[in-house]
Amino acid sequence: MRLRICTWNVNSVRLRAEQAARFVAEQAPDVLCLQEIKCREHEFPVNAFKDMGLPHIRIAGQKGWHGVAIASRLPIEDAQPLDACREGHARCVAAKVAGVDIHNFYIPAGGDIPDREANPKFDHKLDFYEKLTAGLKTRDPKAPLAIVGDLNVAPGEFDVWNHRYMSKVVSHTPAEIEAFRAMEASIGLIDLTRATSPEPTKIASWWSYRAKDFRQSNRGLRLDHILVSPGLREAAWRLGAPASRVHEDVRGWERPSDHAPVSADLAL
C-alpha cells in the first residue's frame, strides 16, 4: 500500500480549513500532520476533516498558540510519545498509522538572538532538540518511525536563500544545525525531501509574509521536514527512488499560511 504523509504548518486550522480541504482533495494524503493549529482540542474543526475523508484525529491543542494535530484516512493507534517540550506547550503529538509511528512536532522558532544565555527562547529550542535526540536514542532504528513537522531549522546550505547571510540568523546558525544533525544521527534518520532532490538543488517550504510576491523575492527557508528511520528506508525507495516534495503552489493561494505543505510517499 502507498502511505502518503504530509506535514503543514497551517497557521490557524480554523482559518484555513477550506484550504486544507482543497489540498486534501488535490493531493490525497493518507496522513496530514498540522502545526500551529492555534486552538484547543474542542475547538478543532473535526467535522470538516471528517468530510475531507480524514476522520481519525489526534490533537494536542492550546489556546491561541502552538498546537499540533494528526488527521488520518486510516485508523490511528497509540504511539509512545517523544515529548521534548520543557515548557509544557502543545508542540508534540504522536500516532501509529499502518504500523508507522508518526511524531508530529512544532519546534520553537527560538526568538531573534542566537545565544542560549541571553535568549531563553533560543535555549528552549536547543533544549527541545537535545531532549528529542535523547529520546530517539532509546528507539530501535529498525522500527518504522517518522519525525515530521515544522522543525524550525533549515539545516543545509541549499535550504536557505543565502547561506552566508543566514548563518547569523536564527533558523540556520551553527548551533541549530549541529542540534539538527545530532537528531538525525541519533538513529540514522533519513531526510526524504533532500534525498528526493539532492544538493545543490535549493528547496524552501517557508516564505515571509513581508514579501508581496514570495517567488519574486525568493527568500525562502526549508523549515518543514519529513525524516524517517532506517526501518523505513526500503519503503521509501521501493519504487526506485524516494518521492517527497514541497507543495509550493499552496503558498500562492489566497490568504495562505507562510508555510507550504510537504509530502512523502512510503510503499508499505
Secondary structure, 3 states (H helix, E strand, C coil): CEEEEEEEECCCCCCCHHHHHHHHHHHCCCEEEEECCCCCHHHCCHHHHHHHCCCEEEEECCCCCCCEEEEECCCCECCCCCCCCCCCCCCEEEEEECCEEEEEEECCCCCCCCCCCCCHHHHHHHHHHHHHHHHHCCCCCCCCEEEEEECCCCCCHHHECCHHHHCCCCCCCHHHHHHHHHHHHHHCCEEHHHHHCCCCCCCCCECCCCCCCHHHHCCCECCEEEEECHHHHHHHHCCCCCEEEECHHHHHCCCCCCECCEEEEEEC
